[in-house]
Amino acid sequence: MLEELVLRFLIGGVTVSAFAVIGDLLKPKSFAGLFGAAPSVALAALALAIVTKGSAYAAVESRSMMAGAVAFFLYTAAACWVMMRRNSSALVTAAALIPLWFAAALILWFTVLG
């Protein structure tokens, strides 16, 4: 257990740092946050899954991550559309559309992973 935590810490730290450097080199600087977060954490999780559980497990994890990313895109696109058309607050819109994200993720997960 401790070995896995140390490995997770090292892999996560290296990938987050690498993506933060890449994001810092790009303009606008707001990309630094994008590159420092989701991609680096996903790659760290996949690397750890490969090391600890094998490539077949990591393949399922990566397909799940892709389904979640598509569902998140649908959620954010719907939130943008609603806020532009209805002039509603971000908090109300984001909270109201969470079931859309959940439903899209479940549908994609069952479709992709069968």
N, C-alpha and C positions, 0 to 999 in steps of 0.2 A: 504494500500500500504506500509506504513512504517513498519507495523507489519510483513508483508511478507519479506521485506528486512532484518529486524533484524533476523527473523527465518532463512532465507537463509544464513546470515552471521554466525550465531551460528552453524547450522548444517554443513555448509561447513568447518568452522574452526575446528570443532571437528573431522570430518572425515579426512580432510587433515592432521591434526596433528597425528591422530592415524596411518594412512598409512605411514607417514614420519617416525614414530618410528619403525614400522615394517620393512620398507625399510632400516633403519639405522642398524637394527640388522642383516640383511642378508649380505652376501658377494657375489659378489663384490659390492662395494658401489654405483655403477651405478644403482643398483636396487632401490635406494632411490628415484630417480627422477621418475622412472616408477610407483612406488607405491604411490608417492605423488601427481600424476597428475590425469590421466584419471579415475582410479577406484574410487578414493575418490570423485571427482567431480560428477561422475555418480551416486554414492550412495547418495550423498547429494541432487542431483536433484530429484532422485526417492523418497527419504524421504520427501522432500518438496512437491512433487506431491501427495503423499499419504495423507499428512496432509491437504493440501489445496484443492485438487480436487478429492480425493478418489482413491481406489485401481484399478478401471477399467481404469481410465486415466493413472495411473502409469504403468499398464500392457502394454498399447499401447506405452508408452514412453520407457519401457524396451525393447520391441521388436524392436522399431526403433533404439535404441542404439546398439543392437546386429547386426542388418542389417548394420549399419554404421561401426561397428568394422570389420565385414567380408569384407566389401568393402574396408576398410583401409588396411586390410591384403593383399587383392588382389593387391591394388595399390603399397604397399611397396615391395611385392614379384616381381611384374613386374619391379619396379624401380631398385631393386637389380640385376635382371636378365639383364636388358638393360645396366646398368653401368658395369657389369662384361663382357658382350659380346661385347659391342660397344665402351667401353672406353670413354664414353661421360661424360660431367660434371654433377654434382649433380643438379645444378640449372636448366639446360636445360632439363634434364630427369624428374625432379620433376614437372616442369611446363608443359611439354608435356604430362605427364600422368594424370594430374588432370581430364581431361574428362573421363578417365577410371574409376577413383574413383567415380565421379558423376554418370556415367551410371550404374555402379555396385550397388551403393546405391539406385538409383531409381528403378532398376529392382528388387532388394531384397525387398525394401520397398513395392512396389506394389504386389510382390509375397507373402510376409509374412502378410501384412496388408490387402490384397485383395482389 
